[in-house]
Amino acid sequence: MLDKLLEEAKSIKPAGEDYGVPYYGGVEYEKWVSKGIIFIEEAYGDKEIGKRFLRASENSSRKESFETMLGILQSLKEFE
């Protein structure tokens, strides 16, 4: 599932901009976030890295939140 999430992230683009700041949204993006939450809760929910992902997902439309979630998934891949 981790590989699938990372592959899907490559196709994610901002949904638009608000005052020049990109934001994310839409059905496909929300599906990606939801799959990420399911993966993290099952595999890392009780660890700090899992908690960080879940906190970032609460504001998932923000560019920084997307980057945090993606960065966490990428770091988990490096430690497989």
C-alpha positions, 0 to 999 in steps of 0.5 A: 500500500505504501508504494501505491500511495507514493505512486498516486501522489505523483499525479496530485496537483493543486486544486487551485490557488487562494491569494497565490497559495496553492491548495489541494482538494477534490475527490481523488485527493480526498481518496488519497488522504483517506487511504493514507489515514487507513494505512497509517492507522493500521501500521503506525497509529500508535507511533509519533510518526503516525500521529504526525501524519494524522495531524497533517491530514486534519488540514489536508487542503494546505500545501504544507500538510500535503508536503508533510504527509508525502514526506512522512510516507517517503521516509517510511519507504526509506526504512522498509 
